[in-house]
Amino acid sequence: MRRILLFMVAATLAGAAEGPAKGDGKALFNGTNTAGWKLRHPEAKERSKWAVCANIKLQADMPARFAASPGTGVLLNSGDGRGVDLLSEEKHGDCELHIEFNVAKGSNSGVYFQGQYEVQILDSFGKKDKDLAYGDCGGIYNTAPPRTNASRAPGEWQTFDIVFRAPRFDDSGKKVANARFVKVVHNGKVIHEDVAVKGPTTAALGGAEKPIGPLMLQGDHGPVAFRKIRLKALKD
């Protein structure tokens, strides 16, 4: 039964490698401001490094940081990137996510589904496949390394297209099926298929696992930028 269900979910996402079609799903980042997002720790607002800009590039004299130009379109965790995580007000269960990101040299971030299950973002450019670990870019943290290194160089835009299946619970609230990454595509290459996660990732929101939760962008480990974040809800 589980195999049939997973096949049905995957079948509805025949174009997963390209992400949600233009206009399909919901844009979580409007390109102009951080409406629809909130800080993980609102009391630490002064520590937040999140800003909206037009374009970014690595600083010539400090490639571990970004230089930004004024305008709109890019969500940047700026400076040294040691700020605060960002949570979407939108909550999701089963979904398909398209997100574009840009990581500075040596930097580290992540995308947490339901605020709990992380797909790692890291400067893993040039690392050999045989040396990959779950902490490398595209890894499902604490669970599985990417099957191949699809990382581009720091300062280049990259894409994740991810099909996620939320954990399942019975009527009493007991978990009866783990959360699962049906497919993870990094820069057009499939790096995971049908990977279950037993529980929340290190540095997750914590608390009990639930049927729905927010998307979380890690903002306390280094400079990273995002754009074109689209979430499509799925049904069994």
C-alpha positions as CSV (number, residue, x, y, z in Angstrom):
1,M,0.0,0.0,0.0
2,R,2.8,2.4,0.9
3,R,4.5,1.8,-2.5
4,I,1.3,2.4,-4.3
5,L,0.7,5.7,-2.4
6,L,4.2,6.9,-3.0
7,F,3.8,6.1,-6.7
8,M,0.6,8.1,-6.8
9,V,2.2,11.1,-5.2
10,A,5.2,10.9,-7.5
11,A,2.9,10.4,-10.6
12,T,1.2,13.7,-9.8
13,L,4.6,15.3,-10.0
14,A,5.9,14.0,-13.3
15,G,7.6,17.4,-13.9
16,A,9.2,17.6,-10.5
17,A,12.7,18.2,-12.0
18,E,11.4,21.5,-13.3
19,G,9.6,22.5,-10.2
20,P,6.1,24.0,-10.1
21,A,5.1,25.5,-13.4
22,K,5.0,29.3,-13.7
23,G,1.9,30.5,-11.8
24,D,1.5,27.1,-10.2
25,G,1.6,26.8,-6.4
26,K,2.0,29.8,-4.1
27,A,4.9,32.3,-4.1
28,L,6.1,32.4,-0.5
29,F,8.5,35.3,-1.2
30,N,6.9,38.3,-3.0
31,G,10.2,39.7,-4.1
32,T,9.6,43.1,-2.4
33,N,9.6,42.5,1.3
34,T,9.4,39.8,4.0
35,A,5.6,39.8,4.2
36,G,4.5,36.3,5.0
37,W,7.6,35.5,7.0
38,K,8.5,35.9,10.7
39,L,11.6,35.5,12.7
40,R,12.0,32.2,14.7
41,H,13.0,34.3,17.7
42,P,11.1,37.6,17.4
43,E,12.8,38.9,20.5
44,A,16.1,38.8,18.7
45,K,15.0,41.1,15.9
46,E,18.1,43.2,16.3
47,R,20.2,40.2,15.4
48,S,18.4,39.5,12.1
49,K,20.4,39.9,9.0
50,W,17.6,39.4,6.5
51,A,17.1,42.0,3.8
52,V,15.7,42.4,0.3
53,C,17.9,43.5,-2.5
54,A,18.1,43.4,-6.3
55,N,21.3,41.5,-7.1
56,I,24.2,39.9,-5.2
57,K,27.8,39.0,-5.9
58,L,30.6,37.7,-3.8
59,Q,32.8,40.5,-2.4
60,A,36.1,40.5,-4.3
61,D,38.2,40.9,-1.2
62,M,36.0,38.7,1.0
63,P,34.2,35.9,-1.0
64,A,32.7,34.5,2.2
65,R,30.3,37.5,2.1
66,F,27.9,39.0,-0.4
67,A,27.8,42.5,-1.8
68,A,24.2,43.6,-2.6
69,S,22.7,46.2,-4.9
70,P,19.5,48.1,-3.8
71,G,16.2,46.9,-5.2
72,T,13.9,43.9,-5.1
73,G,13.8,40.3,-6.1
74,V,16.3,38.6,-3.7
75,L,16.0,37.6,0.0
76,L,19.5,37.9,1.5
77,N,20.8,36.8,4.8
78,S,23.5,39.4,4.8
79,G,26.7,40.3,6.6
80,D,28.3,37.4,8.4
81,G,24.9,35.6,8.2
82,R,25.0,34.8,11.9
83,G,21.4,36.0,12.4
84,V,18.0,34.4,13.0
85,D,16.1,31.7,11.2
86,L,13.1,32.8,9.1
87,L,9.7,31.0,9.2
88,S,6.9,31.1,6.6
89,E,3.5,32.0,7.9
90,E,2.2,29.5,5.4
91,K,2.0,26.0,6.8
92,H,2.3,22.9,4.7
93,G,1.9,19.1,4.7
94,D,2.6,17.2,1.5
95,C,4.1,19.6,-1.0
96,E,6.3,20.3,-3.9
97,L,8.8,23.1,-3.4
98,H,10.9,25.0,-5.9
99,I,13.5,27.3,-4.4
100,E,16.6,29.0,-5.8
101,F,19.5,29.8,-3.5
102,N,23.0,31.3,-3.6
103,V,25.6,30.4,-1.0
104,A,28.8,32.4,-0.2
105,K,32.2,30.7,-0.1
106,G,32.4,28.3,2.9
107,S,28.8,29.2,4.0
108,N,26.1,27.0,5.5
109,S,22.3,27.2,5.6
110,G,19.3,24.9,5.1
111,V,15.7,24.5,4.1
112,Y,13.6,22.9,6.9
113,F,10.3,21.3,5.8
114,Q,7.6,21.9,8.5
115,G,10.4,23.6,10.4
116,Q,11.6,20.0,11.2
117,Y,13.3,18.2,8.4
118,E,16.3,19.8,6.7
119,V,17.7,19.7,3.2
120,Q,21.2,21.1,3.7
121,I,22.7,24.1,1.9
122,L,26.4,24.2,2.0
123,D,29.4,25.3,-0.1
124,S,30.2,21.8,-1.3
125,F,31.5,22.8,-4.7
126,G,34.2,20.4,-6.1
127,K,33.8,17.7,-3.5
128,K,34.0,14.2,-4.9
129,D,30.9,12.0,-4.8
130,K,32.7,9.3,-2.7
131,D,33.4,11.8,0.0
132,L,29.8,13.2,0.3
133,A,28.1,13.2,3.7
134,Y,24.6,14.1,4.9
135,G,26.0,17.5,5.9
136,D,26.9,18.4,2.3
137,C,24.7,20.4,0.0
138,G,21.5,18.6,-0.9
139,G,22.0,16.1,2.0
140,I,19.0,15.2,4.1
141,Y,20.6,16.2,7.4
142,N,21.2,13.4,10.0
143,T,19.8,10.9,7.4
144,A,21.3,10.6,3.9
145,P,24.1,12.1,1.8
146,P,23.2,13.2,-1.8
147,R,23.9,10.5,-4.3
148,T,26.0,12.9,-6.4
149,N,27.5,16.4,-6.0
150,A,25.5,18.8,-8.1
151,S,26.8,21.9,-6.4
152,R,27.8,25.0,-8.3
153,A,30.5,27.4,-7.3
154,P,29.9,29.9,-4.5
155,G,28.2,33.0,-5.9
156,E,26.2,31.0,-8.6
157,W,22.5,30.5,-8.3
158,Q,21.3,27.0,-7.7
159,T,17.9,25.2,-7.5
160,F,16.2,22.7,-5.3
161,D,13.0,21.0,-6.6
162,I,11.7,18.8,-3.8
163,V,8.7,16.5,-3.3
164,F,7.9,16.1,0.4
165,R,5.5,13.8,2.1
166,A,4.5,14.8,5.7
167,P,4.4,12.3,8.6
168,R,1.1,10.5,9.1
169,F,-0.8,10.1,12.4
170,D,-3.8,8.0,13.5
171,D,-6.9,9.3,15.2
172,S,-5.2,9.3,18.6
173,G,-2.3,11.4,17.3
174,K,0.2,8.6,17.3
175,K,2.7,8.8,14.4
176,V,2.1,5.8,12.0
177,A,4.4,6.8,9.2
178,N,7.6,8.9,9.0
179,A,8.1,12.0,7.0
180,R,9.5,11.2,3.6
181,F,11.4,13.0,0.8
182,V,9.9,11.4,-2.3
183,K,12.3,13.2,-4.6
184,V,15.0,15.8,-4.3
185,V,16.4,17.4,-7.4
186,H,19.5,19.7,-7.2
187,N,20.3,21.7,-10.3
188,G,18.4,19.3,-12.4
189,K,20.0,16.2,-11.0
190,V,18.1,13.7,-8.9
191,I,20.0,13.3,-5.6
192,H,17.4,11.5,-3.4
193,E,14.4,9.3,-4.0
194,D,12.1,7.8,-1.3
195,V,14.1,8.7,1.8
196,A,12.3,8.5,5.1
197,V,13.4,10.6,8.1
198,K,12.8,9.1,11.6
199,G,12.5,12.5,13.3
200,P,13.3,16.2,13.4
201,T,16.8,17.4,12.3
202,T,19.3,18.9,14.6
203,A,18.5,22.6,15.1
204,A,14.8,22.1,14.0
205,L,12.0,23.9,15.6
206,G,11.6,21.0,18.0
207,G,8.4,19.8,19.8
208,A,6.1,17.1,18.6
209,E,6.0,16.2,15.0
210,K,2.8,17.4,13.3
211,P,0.8,17.0,10.1
212,I,1.6,20.5,9.0
213,G,4.2,23.2,9.8
214,P,6.0,26.2,8.3
215,L,9.0,26.3,5.9
216,M,12.1,27.4,7.7
217,L,15.1,29.1,6.1
218,Q,18.3,28.8,8.3
219,G,19.7,32.2,9.0
220,D,22.3,31.7,11.7
221,H,25.1,29.8,10.0
222,G,26.3,32.1,7.3
223,P,25.4,34.3,4.3
224,V,22.9,32.9,1.9
225,A,20.4,34.3,-0.6
226,F,17.0,33.0,-1.9
227,R,14.6,33.8,-4.6
228,K,11.6,32.3,-6.5
229,I,10.3,30.3,-3.6
230,R,7.1,28.5,-4.7
231,L,5.2,25.9,-2.7
232,K,2.5,23.6,-4.2
233,A,0.3,21.7,-1.8
234,L,-0.4,18.1,-2.7
235,K,-3.2,15.7,-1.9
236,D,-3.1,12.0,-1.5
